[in-house]
Amino acid sequence: MEEFVKGFLLSVLSQKCYDEYFVNYNFLDVPCFKHTLSKGLGIGIIAGSILVKVPQILKILSSKSAEGINVYGVYLELFAITANFAYSYVMKFPFSAWGEGTFLAIQTAVIAALVLHYGGAPGKAAAFLAVYVGLLSTLVSGYTPVDILWVMQAVNVPIILAAKSIQVITNYKNGSTGQLSAITCCLLFGGSVARIFTSIQETGDFIITLTYCVSTIANGALVLQLIWYWRADKPSIKNKKKKKHA
Protein backbone atom coordinates (compact mmCIF):
# COMPACT_ATOMS: atom_id res chain seq x y z
CA MET A 1 0.00 0.00 0.00
CA GLU A 2 2.84 2.35 0.86
CA GLU A 3 4.47 1.72 -2.53
CA PHE A 4 1.15 2.37 -4.29
CA VAL A 5 0.71 5.71 -2.49
CA LYS A 6 4.31 6.66 -3.25
CA GLY A 7 3.84 5.76 -6.92
CA PHE A 8 0.68 7.88 -7.08
CA LEU A 9 2.40 10.86 -5.46
CA LEU A 10 5.37 10.56 -7.83
CA SER A 11 2.95 10.85 -10.75
CA VAL A 12 2.34 14.41 -9.57
CA LEU A 13 5.56 15.23 -7.71
CA SER A 14 9.15 15.05 -8.91
CA GLN A 15 11.51 12.83 -6.90
CA LYS A 16 13.16 15.96 -5.50
CA CYS A 17 9.84 17.41 -4.30
CA TYR A 18 8.74 14.06 -2.90
CA ASP A 19 11.91 13.95 -0.82
CA GLU A 20 11.45 17.56 0.29
CA TYR A 21 7.88 16.92 1.45
CA PHE A 22 7.97 13.38 2.84
CA VAL A 23 11.63 12.83 3.78
CA ASN A 24 12.80 16.29 4.87
CA TYR A 25 9.28 17.49 5.82
CA ASN A 26 10.02 20.80 4.14
CA PHE A 27 6.57 21.95 3.03
CA LEU A 28 7.69 25.55 2.40
CA ASP A 29 9.92 24.83 -0.60
CA VAL A 30 8.78 27.44 -3.19
CA PRO A 31 10.04 25.70 -6.39
CA CYS A 32 8.34 22.46 -5.31
CA PHE A 33 5.13 24.33 -4.49
CA LYS A 34 5.10 25.85 -8.00
CA HIS A 35 5.87 22.50 -9.61
CA THR A 36 3.18 20.68 -7.63
CA LEU A 37 0.60 23.40 -8.27
CA SER A 38 1.39 23.30 -11.99
CA LYS A 39 1.07 19.51 -12.13
CA GLY A 40 -2.16 19.58 -10.15
CA LEU A 41 -3.66 22.27 -12.38
CA GLY A 42 -2.57 20.38 -15.48
CA ILE A 43 -4.17 17.14 -14.33
CA GLY A 44 -7.33 19.05 -13.35
CA ILE A 45 -7.52 20.74 -16.75
CA ILE A 46 -7.08 17.42 -18.55
CA ALA A 47 -9.79 15.80 -16.41
CA GLY A 48 -12.13 18.71 -17.09
CA SER A 49 -11.37 18.70 -20.82
CA ILE A 50 -12.84 15.21 -21.16
CA LEU A 51 -16.30 16.77 -20.84
CA VAL A 52 -15.67 20.50 -21.42
CA LYS A 53 -17.40 20.67 -24.81
CA VAL A 54 -19.96 17.97 -24.15
CA PRO A 55 -22.56 20.57 -22.99
CA GLN A 56 -22.12 22.31 -26.37
CA ILE A 57 -22.50 19.03 -28.26
CA LEU A 58 -25.59 18.06 -26.24
CA LYS A 59 -27.13 21.49 -26.79
CA ILE A 60 -26.77 21.12 -30.57
CA LEU A 61 -28.12 17.55 -30.52
CA SER A 62 -31.09 18.37 -28.30
CA SER A 63 -32.15 21.35 -30.41
CA LYS A 64 -31.18 19.66 -33.70
CA SER A 65 -29.71 23.02 -34.65
CA ALA A 66 -26.32 24.73 -34.75
CA GLU A 67 -27.84 28.18 -35.16
CA GLY A 68 -25.50 30.99 -34.16
CA ILE A 69 -22.34 28.84 -34.37
CA ASN A 70 -20.02 29.96 -37.16
CA VAL A 71 -18.45 26.89 -38.76
CA TYR A 72 -15.40 28.85 -39.99
CA GLY A 73 -14.72 29.94 -36.43
CA VAL A 74 -14.91 26.28 -35.36
CA TYR A 75 -12.48 25.28 -38.16
CA LEU A 76 -9.95 27.89 -37.02
CA GLU A 77 -10.32 26.86 -33.39
CA LEU A 78 -9.77 23.22 -34.36
CA PHE A 79 -6.63 24.19 -36.26
CA ALA A 80 -5.30 26.04 -33.21
CA ILE A 81 -6.02 23.10 -30.87
CA THR A 82 -4.51 20.58 -33.30
CA ALA A 83 -1.36 22.63 -33.88
CA ASN A 84 -0.80 23.02 -30.14
CA PHE A 85 -1.45 19.34 -29.47
CA ALA A 86 0.79 18.08 -32.31
CA TYR A 87 3.67 20.48 -31.52
CA SER A 88 3.63 19.64 -27.80
CA TYR A 89 3.45 15.89 -28.51
CA VAL A 90 6.38 15.91 -30.92
CA MET A 91 8.43 18.15 -28.60
CA LYS A 92 7.80 15.61 -25.81
CA PHE A 93 6.48 18.17 -23.32
CA PRO A 94 4.93 16.62 -20.18
CA PHE A 95 1.42 15.25 -20.87
CA SER A 96 0.11 17.37 -18.00
CA ALA A 97 1.10 20.47 -20.03
CA TRP A 98 -0.96 19.67 -23.13
CA GLY A 99 -3.07 16.53 -22.59
CA GLU A 100 -6.40 18.34 -22.81
CA GLY A 101 -5.63 19.05 -26.48
CA THR A 102 -6.40 15.39 -27.24
CA PHE A 103 -9.94 15.62 -25.88
CA LEU A 104 -10.59 19.17 -27.09
CA ALA A 105 -9.58 18.20 -30.63
CA ILE A 106 -12.01 15.27 -30.67
CA GLN A 107 -14.89 17.32 -29.27
CA THR A 108 -14.24 20.34 -31.53
CA ALA A 109 -14.10 18.07 -34.60
CA VAL A 110 -17.46 16.59 -33.56
CA ILE A 111 -18.94 20.10 -33.17
CA ALA A 112 -17.69 21.08 -36.64
CA ALA A 113 -19.25 17.91 -38.10
CA LEU A 114 -22.56 18.62 -36.32
CA VAL A 115 -22.63 22.20 -37.63
CA LEU A 116 -22.18 20.84 -41.16
CA HIS A 117 -24.73 18.07 -40.60
CA TYR A 118 -27.47 20.33 -39.25
CA GLY A 119 -26.55 22.91 -41.87
CA GLY A 120 -27.83 20.45 -44.47
CA ALA A 121 -24.54 18.82 -45.52
CA PRO A 122 -24.26 15.38 -43.83
CA GLY A 123 -21.93 14.14 -46.60
CA LYS A 124 -19.51 17.02 -45.98
CA ALA A 125 -19.63 16.26 -42.25
CA ALA A 126 -18.48 12.65 -42.81
CA ALA A 127 -15.79 13.71 -45.31
CA PHE A 128 -14.54 16.39 -42.92
CA LEU A 129 -14.04 13.87 -40.10
CA ALA A 130 -12.20 11.45 -42.40
CA VAL A 131 -9.85 14.15 -43.71
CA TYR A 132 -9.19 15.50 -40.22
CA VAL A 133 -8.22 12.08 -38.84
CA GLY A 134 -5.81 11.61 -41.76
CA LEU A 135 -4.17 15.02 -41.29
CA LEU A 136 -3.84 14.57 -37.52
CA SER A 137 -2.19 11.16 -37.99
CA THR A 138 0.34 12.73 -40.36
CA LEU A 139 1.19 15.55 -37.97
CA VAL A 140 1.96 13.29 -35.00
CA SER A 141 3.57 10.50 -37.00
CA GLY A 142 7.08 11.93 -36.69
CA TYR A 143 7.39 12.49 -40.44
CA THR A 144 6.24 16.10 -40.28
CA PRO A 145 9.27 18.41 -39.77
CA VAL A 146 9.37 20.15 -36.38
CA ASP A 147 9.87 23.49 -38.13
CA ILE A 148 6.47 23.13 -39.79
CA LEU A 149 4.84 22.27 -36.48
CA TRP A 150 6.50 25.31 -34.86
CA VAL A 151 5.18 27.58 -37.61
CA MET A 152 1.70 26.11 -37.14
CA GLN A 153 1.96 26.80 -33.42
CA ALA A 154 3.23 30.34 -34.06
CA VAL A 155 0.32 31.23 -36.35
CA ASN A 156 -2.04 30.06 -33.61
CA VAL A 157 -1.94 33.56 -32.13
CA PRO A 158 -3.67 35.32 -35.07
CA ILE A 159 -5.79 32.22 -35.78
CA ILE A 160 -7.22 32.09 -32.26
CA LEU A 161 -7.99 35.80 -32.48
CA ALA A 162 -9.64 35.29 -35.87
CA ALA A 163 -11.63 32.25 -34.73
CA LYS A 164 -13.03 33.92 -31.63
CA SER A 165 -13.53 37.25 -33.42
CA ILE A 166 -15.68 35.54 -36.06
CA GLN A 167 -17.89 34.11 -33.30
CA VAL A 168 -17.98 37.43 -31.41
CA ILE A 169 -19.01 39.28 -34.59
CA THR A 170 -21.64 36.60 -35.36
CA ASN A 171 -23.08 37.01 -31.85
CA TYR A 172 -23.11 40.79 -32.26
CA LYS A 173 -24.91 40.63 -35.61
CA ASN A 174 -27.47 38.16 -34.26
CA GLY A 175 -27.91 40.10 -31.03
CA SER A 176 -27.66 36.73 -29.28
CA THR A 177 -25.19 33.95 -28.47
CA GLY A 178 -27.51 31.39 -30.09
CA GLN A 179 -26.64 27.77 -29.31
CA LEU A 180 -23.36 28.63 -27.57
CA SER A 181 -23.05 26.81 -24.25
CA ALA A 182 -22.30 29.08 -21.28
CA ILE A 183 -20.78 26.14 -19.37
CA THR A 184 -18.38 25.31 -22.19
CA CYS A 185 -17.30 28.94 -22.71
CA CYS A 186 -16.66 29.49 -18.99
CA LEU A 187 -14.69 26.25 -18.65
CA LEU A 188 -12.55 27.14 -21.68
CA PHE A 189 -11.85 30.57 -20.21
CA GLY A 190 -10.86 29.13 -16.82
CA GLY A 191 -8.69 26.47 -18.45
CA SER A 192 -6.81 28.97 -20.62
CA VAL A 193 -6.08 31.16 -17.57
CA ALA A 194 -4.63 28.18 -15.68
CA ARG A 195 -2.64 27.10 -18.74
CA ILE A 196 -0.67 30.34 -18.75
CA PHE A 197 0.88 29.33 -15.42
CA THR A 198 1.39 25.65 -16.29
CA SER A 199 2.98 26.52 -19.66
CA ILE A 200 5.51 28.83 -18.02
CA GLN A 201 6.23 26.25 -15.34
CA GLU A 202 6.37 23.04 -17.39
CA THR A 203 7.41 23.96 -20.95
CA GLY A 204 9.20 27.31 -20.75
CA ASP A 205 8.13 27.71 -24.38
CA PHE A 206 7.36 31.36 -25.17
CA ILE A 207 5.10 30.69 -28.14
CA ILE A 208 2.98 28.20 -26.14
CA THR A 209 2.58 30.71 -23.28
CA LEU A 210 1.72 33.55 -25.67
CA THR A 211 -0.90 31.35 -27.33
CA TYR A 212 -2.68 30.75 -24.01
CA CYS A 213 -2.51 34.48 -23.14
CA VAL A 214 -4.30 35.31 -26.39
CA SER A 215 -6.73 32.43 -25.87
CA THR A 216 -7.61 33.80 -22.42
CA ILE A 217 -8.43 37.24 -23.85
CA ALA A 218 -10.49 35.73 -26.69
CA ASN A 219 -12.42 33.32 -24.45
CA GLY A 220 -12.99 36.15 -22.00
CA ALA A 221 -14.67 38.19 -24.75
CA LEU A 222 -17.14 35.37 -25.40
CA VAL A 223 -17.91 35.02 -21.69
CA LEU A 224 -18.62 38.76 -21.50
CA GLN A 225 -20.98 38.44 -24.47
CA LEU A 226 -22.80 35.55 -22.80
CA ILE A 227 -23.31 37.69 -19.70
CA TRP A 228 -24.32 40.75 -21.71
CA TYR A 229 -26.91 39.01 -23.92
CA TRP A 230 -28.25 36.99 -20.99
CA ARG A 231 -28.93 40.23 -19.10
CA ALA A 232 -30.34 41.89 -22.22
CA ASP A 233 -32.67 38.94 -22.91
CA LYS A 234 -34.19 38.90 -19.42
CA PRO A 235 -36.33 42.05 -19.86
CA SER A 236 -37.60 40.86 -23.27
CA ILE A 237 -38.63 37.50 -21.77
CA LYS A 238 -40.50 39.28 -18.96
CA ASN A 239 -42.26 41.53 -21.48
CA LYS A 240 -43.39 38.51 -23.50
CA LYS A 241 -44.86 36.90 -20.38
CA LYS A 242 -46.69 40.11 -19.52
CA LYS A 243 -48.23 40.28 -23.01
CA LYS A 244 -49.46 36.69 -22.73
CA HIS A 245 -51.19 37.41 -19.41
CA ALA A 246 -52.66 40.71 -20.66
N, C-alpha and C positions, 0 to 999 in steps of 0.2 A: 504493500500500500504506500509506503514511504517513497519507493522508487517511482511509482505511478504519479504521485503528487509532485515529486521533483521533476519528472519528465514534462508534466503539464506546465509547471512554472517556467521551465526552460524554453517552452514554446513561445512564451511572452518575454521572458527576461534573457539577457545575455548571461554567460557564465560569470562574468565579472560582477554584474549587478546581483546575481543570485548569491554570490559569495558575500557581497557587501551587506545584503539584507539578512541572510539566514546563517551566515558564518560569523561575520564581524558585527552583526546587529546595528549596522550604520544605516538608519532609515532617512538620513538627511543628506545623502549624496545627491547633489543637484544633477550631474550628468545622467545618473541612473534614473532619477525621477523623470527627466525629460524623455529618456529612451523608453521607459515603461509606459508613460502616458501616451507617447506616440504609437507604440505597439498596441496598447489597449484601444485607442481611438481607431486605429487601422482595422483591427479585428471587428470592432463595433460597426464601422462603416461597411465592411464587407458583409457582415451579417444582415445589416439593414438593407443593403443593395439587392439582396435576394428577392425582396418583395417591394422595393421602392416604387417601381413603375406598375406594379400589379393593380393598384387602385385606378390608374389611368386606363389600363387595358380593360378592366372590368366595367368601367364607366362607358367605354366605347361599345363593348359587347352588349351591355344591358340596354343601351339606347339605340343600338344598331345604327349608330351615326358617329361620324368623326367631324361633325360640324365645328368650325372654329379652329381646327388644328391644321396648320399649314404644312403640307407634306415636304416642301422644300426645306423648311426649317428643321424638320425631323431628319431629312437626309444629311444636312450639314452637321447636326448634333451627333448622328451616328458616325459620321466620318471622324469627328473630333474624339469620340469615345474610342473608336477602333484604333486610331493613330496612337493615342496615349497607351492603350492596352498593349498593342503590338510592340511599340518602342520599349516600354518598360519590361516586357517579357524577354525580348531579345537582349536587352542590357543587363538582364538578370538582377533587377532590383528586387528587394524583399517582397514577397507576395502581399504582405500586410500593407505595402505602399501603393498597390495598384489593383489588388484582387477584385474590387468591385466592378472594374471595367468589364470583366467576363460576363457578369450578370446584367450589367447595364446595356451592354452591346446586344445581348439576346433579347432583352425586353424592348429596347428601342427599335430593333429590327422587326419585332412582332407588331409594334405600334405603326411603323411605316407600312407594313403589309396590310394591316387593318384599315388604315386610311385609304390605301389604294382599293382595297376590297369594297368598302362601303362607299367609295367614290365611283363605283360602277366598273371597276377594272380588276376582277378576280384573277384573270390570267396574268396581268402585270404583277400582281401581288406574289403569285407563285414564282414567276421568273425572277423577281427581285430577290426573294429569299435564296434561290439557287445560286444566283450570281454573287450575292454577298458572302455566302458560305465558301465559295470558291476563292474569292479575293482574300478573305480572312485567312484561309489555310495557306495561301501563298505568302502572306505577310509574316506569319509566325513560323514558316517552314525552315528558316535559316538561309534560304536562297536569296532573299531580298536584301540588298546592301544596307548596312546600318546608316549610311549617309542619306539614303532615301527615306528611311524611317525617321531620322532626325528632322529632315525637311518637313515631312508630314506633321511631326509634332510641333515644329516651329510655326507652321501656318495655322495651327489650331487656334492661336490667339485671335486673328481676324475672323476665322471661321465660326468660332463660338459666338463672337460678337454679332456676326451676320445672322447666324441661326436664331439666336434669341431676339435679335432686332426684328427679324421677319415676323416672329410670333407676337412681339410687342406691338408692332404696327398693325398686324391683323386684328389683334384685340381692340386696338384703338379705333380702327375703321368700323368694326362690328359693334363697338360700344359695349362689349361683353367678352368674358374669357371663354365662352362656349363650353366645350366638353373638357376643358383643362381641369385636371384634378388638383385641388388645393393641397391635399396630403402629399402627393408626389412632388409638387413644386417646392413645398416647405422642406421636405426631406432632402431634396437635391441641394437646396440652398444651405442647409445645415451641414450636409456632407462636404460641400465644396469649401466651406469655412474651415472645417476640421482638417481637410486635406492640405491646406496651406501649411499648417504646422507639421503634419506628418511628412510632407514632401521635403521641407527644409531639414527635418531631423533624420530621415531615413535614406534620401537619395542625394541631397545636396546638389541636385540638378536645377539650374536656374530656369531653364525653359519649362520644366514641369511645374515648378512653383509659380511662375508667371501665368501659366495656363489656368491654374486653379484660382489665382487672384482675379483674373478676368471672368472666369466662370462664376465666381461668387458675386461679382457686380451684376452680371447678366441675369443670374437666377434671382438675385435680390429685386431686380426690376420687375420680373414676372410676379413675385410675391406681393410687391406693392400694388401691382395692377389687380391682383385677385382681391386684395383688401379694398381697394378703391371701388371696383365695380360691385363688390358684395354690398358695400355701404350705399352705393348709388341705387342698387336694385331694391333695397329694402323699402324705401318710400313708395316706389311704383307698385310693389306687391301689395302694400297696405291699401293703396288707392284702388287697386283692382278689387280687393275684398270689399271695400266700402261701396263700390258701384254695384256689386252683386247683391248686397244687402239692402241697397236703396230701392 
